Amino acid sequence: MSMTVGVFRPGTTVLHRLPVGAKLLGLAVLSVAIVVVRGPVSSVAFLAAAVVLALVGRLDLALVARSLRTVLVLALVVALLQWWLFSLDRAVESLLDLVSLALLALTLTVTTAVTDTLDAVVRWLGPLRRLGVDPERVALTIGLAVQALPGTLALAQETRDAARARGLERSPRAYLTPFVIRVVARAHETGDALKARGIGD
Amino acid sequence: MPSRSSWGRRRTVAELRFEGAEVRVETSDGGERTILSPTTLTLTERRIGVIGGNGSGKSTLARLLNGLVEPTAGRVLVDGVDVARHGAAVRRKVGFTFTDPAAQLVMPTCVEDVELSLRRTVKDRVRRRALAHETLARFGLAERADVSVHALSGGQRQLLALAGVLATEPDVLVCDEPTTLLDLRNTRMVGDLLLSLPQQLVLVSHDLDLVRRCDRVLVVEDGRVRFDGAAEDAVDDYVASVAGRTGPA
């Protein structure tokens, strides 16, 4: 499991240079289209589009493989269920749609610095200050949510290693209980760290 | 490129005052436990060390200075400003680093994490990024700017945590066991760096060699300051007190 999943990689591609708003809008439009437009053919077309965008953003192939491995497993489980409950066409469509969505999201995070997203959100929410909304705080919340993924993956890896070291690799309880406790503890620590740095004051 | 002419400039030493500051917490059985007994102190030295056993209350003492912990009774003042009442103002003056830097790094890459600290004071995005790069270079992390914070070594993480705090140029730096998780080489490197900073330093540590280099050292035991004085005397007092105890704290 990679600890650098979805981490911004600097670059000069068209996607790196596009404004954050355009990229987020593009992701939203494509995501809605993937969900709304049905059929295996359209799913293949959307996957092709996602691959092209990843190529345009010059995403590292190894990074893509590492990042999509977990999603692929989940998508396969969902597809098998769809096949069993509905049809093969529906299963293929679900599998391709999930992979396309994950690849698009990965392309966005790898080509967009979190701090640029924060700046954009602060700009967009600026008019809401009059209604008592704190744009910096909202933007920070979004930024923290984005960065939580690699941090949580690192905690998961450490907790799994600890369970293995004690010979408890087959016990979900030995893995999940400390993992949940550590995630909650890390959330508290992050809150303390933000307060100590005066962020959100 | 922006420049930080103020970096390296020796700063005015702040007055850190504890006026009967006490911290109590509720226990699960509905009772109360004293973490820090009423403490009255005035710290005006440039390098202040705090030593003591695990759970002795030394981290609580340090956290009071930044408002991470508020006193149940009494007051803590930084240059006359009450930390509990004006926490935000005090935090602009007093930086804080934690034992585990991983808990403190909240952005995906090194440069983004330093940028996060600068958001409050530097509104211009281009200047903010340039300052973040400059800060990283100062801490020898220029090459790691775009690397994931999770891919750094322990020493690099502690350096990055320090960079994130010092980017905003606080007058006082409180470090809670900054070398506990580091190997010998990194312990020496981080220790030397901390003691060379122009900021007033409050250093909570188990590293007695590092603490010996402070101007004044407090020994905390069972929630109270049992010794307050010169570094060598404080370390001797602490070592003697440990020798008289058996079993884990």
HADDOCK unambig.tbl for C-alpha pairs under 7 A between the chains (distance, minus, plus):
assign (segid A and resid 3 and name CA) (segid B and resid 150 and name CA) 6.21 0.50 0.50
assign (segid A and resid 4 and name CA) (segid B and resid 148 and name CA) 5.92 0.50 0.50
assign (segid A and resid 7 and name CA) (segid B and resid 108 and name CA) 5.99 0.50 0.50
assign (segid A and resid 7 and name CA) (segid B and resid 148 and name CA) 6.63 0.50 0.50
assign (segid A and resid 9 and name CA) (segid B and resid 146 and name CA) 6.80 0.50 0.50
assign (segid A and resid 115 and name CA) (segid B and resid 112 and name CA) 6.14 0.50 0.50
assign (segid A and resid 144 and name CA) (segid B and resid 106 and name CA) 6.83 0.50 0.50
assign (segid A and resid 147 and name CA) (segid B and resid 107 and name CA) 5.80 0.50 0.50
assign (segid A and resid 147 and name CA) (segid B and resid 108 and name CA) 5.38 0.50 0.50
assign (segid A and resid 186 and name CA) (segid B and resid 103 and name CA) 6.52 0.50 0.50
assign (segid A and resid 189 and name CA) (segid B and resid 103 and name CA) 5.69 0.50 0.50
assign (segid A and resid 190 and name CA) (segid B and resid 103 and name CA) 5.74 0.50 0.50
assign (segid A and resid 190 and name CA) (segid B and resid 104 and name CA) 6.18 0.50 0.50
assign (segid A and resid 190 and name CA) (segid B and resid 106 and name CA) 6.98 0.50 0.50
assign (segid A and resid 192 and name CA) (segid B and resid 68 and name CA) 6.73 0.50 0.50
assign (segid A and resid 193 and name CA) (segid B and resid 103 and name CA) 6.94 0.50 0.50
assign (segid A and resid 193 and name CA) (segid B and resid 104 and name CA) 4.99 0.50 0.50
assign (segid A and resid 196 and name CA) (segid B and resid 66 and name CA) 6.51 0.50 0.50
assign (segid A and resid 196 and name CA) (segid B and resid 68 and name CA) 6.52 0.50 0.50
assign (segid A and resid 196 and name CA) (segid B and resid 91 and name CA) 6.68 0.50 0.50
assign (segid A and resid 196 and name CA) (segid B and resid 95 and name CA) 6.81 0.50 0.50
assign (segid A and resid 196 and name CA) (segid B and resid 96 and name CA) 5.80 0.50 0.50
assign (segid A and resid 197 and name CA) (segid B and resid 91 and name CA) 6.91 0.50 0.50
assign (segid A and resid 197 and name CA) (segid B and resid 95 and name CA) 6.54 0.50 0.50
assign (segid A and resid 197 and name CA) (segid B and resid 96 and name CA) 7.00 0.50 0.50
assign (segid A and resid 197 and name CA) (segid B and resid 117 and name CA) 6.80 0.50 0.50
assign (segid A and resid 197 and name CA) (segid B and resid 165 and name CA) 6.48 0.50 0.50
assign (segid A and resid 198 and name CA) (segid B and resid 88 and name CA) 6.36 0.50 0.50
assign (segid A and resid 198 and name CA) (segid B and resid 91 and name CA) 5.61 0.50 0.50
assign (segid A and resid 198 and name CA) (segid B and resid 92 and name CA) 6.60 0.50 0.50
assign (segid A and resid 201 and name CA) (segid B and resid 88 and name CA) 5.52 0.50 0.50
